[in-house]
C-alpha cells in the first residue's frame, strides 16, 4: 500500500439540532464527535459498532449527504468536508456511496438501463453510444446479463439489486466506495457470492472500500483493518487480525464476546454488554462507555480517554487498556 492515504479524516464532527415543539433548539445530538482515521489506497477498512453508534452517519458525512459540523475530510489531497454541491461534484464522483437498501435507491419507474445511464448523464459528457458501451461493460463486470437492462427493479432479486447498485456506482470509475451494510438481508449463500464479487471488483478496478457493517464475521473475513465505533467516537482501530485476537477496549471485547460460536473458545468470555447506551443528546462525563463498563473507575468519569497507539498495528481509547 502507498504511504500517502487516499482518504484522511481529521476531527470530524456531525451534530444534529434537537428542537422542542416550538422548533427552538434545546440541544445537540452528537452523531459524530472528533472522528479521525486514514485509509490507504486499495485498503478495506471495516466500520463496526452497535446500531446508533454513528456508522452510517459517518459514511453519509464523508459522502456529503450530511454536511460536516466541523473537521476535515481530505480526499486526494483536498478538503471536501464543507464544499458546496457544485464545487465538489468533480471530486465526489470518485467517492461513491452504496446504500444499505439498493432497491430503495433505484427509481421503480426506470428500467435498469435508465438507472445506469443517469450518473453518466449527470457527471460526464459522454454521448449515448459511449454511455451504452460503458453500461454494458460494467453490467458484465458485476455478473448480470444484458437482458436485465430492460427490466425494472421489482423484477429482479435482492442480490441482483445489489449488483445493479454496484454497477451504477462503478460506471463513474470511483476510487473509494462506501458500502453501507452491503450483505444485510441476504441469504448466507448469496452473501458469499456478493463478498466474492466485492473482492473481484476491487482487484479489477483498483477500488478502496469503507465497509460499514454490524456482521463481525463478515468484517473479519474481508477487511484489512477495523475501526470500532461507540456513540460517535472511534474507540479502537487496528489490523483486523490483531483486533480479533487481542481486543484492547472493553467495548470491543464485549462485541466479540457476543459473536455466536458453535464449539471452540471465544476471544473473551469475561465481558458481557449490558444495558442500553446513553442518549447522544446527554452524554456522560469522561469516557462515554463507562456507564456500561465493568472496569470503570473514578478516572473514567473525570477524563475522556484519547486513542493510544501503544500496541503494534492497534490503538484504543481506554485509560486501563493493556
N, C-alpha and C positions, 0 to 999 in steps of 0.2 A: 504494500500500500504506500501511496505517496505521503511525504512528510507534511505537505500542505493540505489542511482539511478542505473539503468541498463545501461543508456547512459548519458554521460556528455560531453557537447560541450563547449570548452573554447576558446574564442577569435579567432574563426575560420575565415580564410580569403581564398578567391579564386579569384586571379587576372588573367585575360587573356591578353596576349600582343596584342596591336594594332599596326599593321605594315602598311607601305606605299607600293607603287607599287614595290619598290626595296627590299622588305622583311625586311626593317630595322624597329626596334621597335621605335615607336614615342609616346607611352603612354601605359597606363594600363586601362583595363575595370574592374572595381571593382564589380564583381558579388556578392561576399560576403565580408563583412567588419566588423570584430570583432563581430561575432555572438556567443552568449553564452546562454545556457539553459541546463536544466536537464530533464530527462524522467524517471519516476518511473516504476518498473515492473507492467505490467497489465494496464498501462495507455493508453489513446488515446489522443495524442497531435495533434491538428489541426494547420496547417501552411497555412496562408491565405495572400492575397495581390493581387495587380494588376498584369497583365501579365508583365514579365520582372523584377519583384521585387526580384527574386533570389530563389523562392520556389523550383523549380525543380533542380536548381544547388545545393542547399543545400542538397537535398536528394541524388543526384549523388556523391557529395563530401563525404558525410557520408559513402556511399557505397564503395567508392574508384574508381568509374568510372572516376571521376575527382580527380587529386592529389591536396591536400590542399597546398596553398601557405604558410600558417602559421597557428598556433593554434594547439589545441589538440582535439581529439575525443576519449574519454575514454569509451571503451565498455568492460563490465565485468572486469573492473579494469586495462585494458591495452590500451595504446595509439595506435590506428590503423591509425592515420591520414596520415602518410607517409611510411607505411610499403610497402615493395615490394610484388608483387602478390604471390610469393611462400611463403613469410613469413606470409601473412595474410589469406591464404586460409582456414586454420583450424578455425579461428575466424569468417571470413566473411560468412561462410556457415550458421552461426547463426544470421546473419544480412542480410536480403534479400530485394530486390527492385522489386516492381510490376509496370511495365511500364504503361504509360497512354494509349498506343495503344497495347493491348495484342496480337492482330493479327499480328502486325509487329514484335513482339518479338518471334513468332513461325515460324520455318522453314516451308515454304509451301510445301516442298518436303518430309517432315517427317509426319508420322501418329502421332496422339495424344500419342499413346503408346511410340513411339521413343522419342518424346519430353519430356515425363515424366521420361523415363529411363535415359536420358542424365545426369542430375545433380547427380544422384546416381552413375553413372559410373565414373564421374569426381571426386566426393568428398568422396565416400565411397568405401569399399572393399566388398560390398555385392555381392553374387552370383546371377545369373539371376533369379532363383526361388524366392529368398528373395526380389529382386527388384520388381518383378512382384506382389508379395503379398502386398508390401507397396504401389505400384502404385494403385492397385485396392482398397485398404483401403482408400487412400486419395481421389480417384475419387468419392467414395461413400460419403465421408465427405463433398465434395463440391456439392453434389446433382446431379451427372451425372451418367448415366447408363454405364455398362461395354461395351456395344455395341459401344460406342463412341471411344473406344481405337483404332479401325481400321479406323477411319475417318481422313480426312485431315482438316487443319484449315479453308479452304474456304467452307467446307461442314457444318459448324456449325454457329450459330448466334453470334452476338457481345456479348450478355450476357453470352453465353456458352463459348466463347473465354476467357472472364474474369475469369470464373470458372476454365478453364484449366490453365490460368496463375497463379491463386492462388494455384491450385493443384501442379503445377511444383515447386513452392516455398516451399510448405508445405512438400514435400517429404523429405526435408533436416531437418525437425523439427527445424525451426528457433526460436529465442527468440524475435527478433524485425523485423517487416515488415514495409517497407516504401511504402506507397500507393500513387502513383502519379496520381492525378485526376481520381480516380477509378470509378466514376459514369458519366464521361463526355461522351456525345454521346449516352446515353441510354434513352429509354422512361421512364417516371416517374414511371410507374408500375414496370418496370424491375429494376430501381434504388432501389425501396423499397425492392425488393427481394434480391438484391445484398447486401444492407446495413444490412438486417436481417442476411444474410449469414456471413458477417464480424463479427457481434456480436456473432453469434453461434460458429464460428471457434475460436474466441478469448477465449471464455469460455472453449471450448473443448481442445484446445492446449496450453492454458496459454500464449497467444500472447500479445505483446506490439505493438501498431501501431503509426506511424507518418503519419498523414492523410493530404496530400497536396491537397488543393482544392481551387477553386475560388467560389464555391457554398456555401454561408454563411448559407443558410437554412439547408443544409445537415450537415455542421460543427456544427451548433447549436444543432442538434438532436443527433449526435453520439459522439462528443468529450468531454473529461473531462476538458481539458484546451485548450487555443488558443494562438498562437503566431502570431502577425500581423507584416508582413514584408513590408518595403518600401526601394527601391534602395539598397538592400543588407544588410539592418540592421533590427533587431527586434526593433520595436518602441513601442510595447505594448505586454504584456504577462500576462495571468492570468486565473482564473477559467472561464469556458465558461459562466456560469450564470451571473457572475459579468461583464464580458466584454460586453455582450449584454444588460445588464440592465443599466450599468453606464460606458460607454466607456470614458476613460480619455484623450486619444490622439486625436487631431483634425483629423488625417488621419483615425483612427478607426471610429470616428463619421461620417466622410464623407462616408466611405464604408457602414456603417449601414443605413445611410440616403438614399442610393441608392437602397436598397432592395425593390422590388415592393411589395406593400401592397394593398389588396382589403378590404377596410373598416378598422377601427381601427386606432389608432395613431402610428406614427413611434417612434423609440427610440429618434431621434432628427430630427427636420426639419430646424435647423439653419445652417447646413453645407452642402454645395454642392461642389463636387470635380470638379474643372475647370482646363482646360489646360492639357498639357502633362508633365509627369515627366522629369526632366533634364536628359541629357545623362550621363550614368555611367562612361564615359570617361572624363567628365568635370563637376564634382560635384560642387555645390555652397558651399561657405564657411559656417561654422557653421552648423545649422540644415539643412539637405538636403530636408526637406519638406517645408521650409519657403517660397519658391517661389510660392507655391500654397496655403499657409495657411492664412486664414482670420485673425488670431490672431498675425501674425508675427510682431515683434518689433526689435529694434536695437540689443538687446542682442542676438537674434536668429542668426544674421549674424556673431556674434563675437565668440560664444561658441557653440560647439556641445553638446547637452544635453545627459547625461547618463541616463540609466534606473533607475528610482526611485521607490523603493518598499515602497511607502508611504501609501498604502492602503491595507487592508487585502485581501490576495489572488490575488494581482494585482500589476503590475509595468508598468510605462510608461516613455518614453524618451521625455519629453516636459518641458520647463522651466516654463510654465504657466498652467500646468495641475492642476486641483483642485479635 
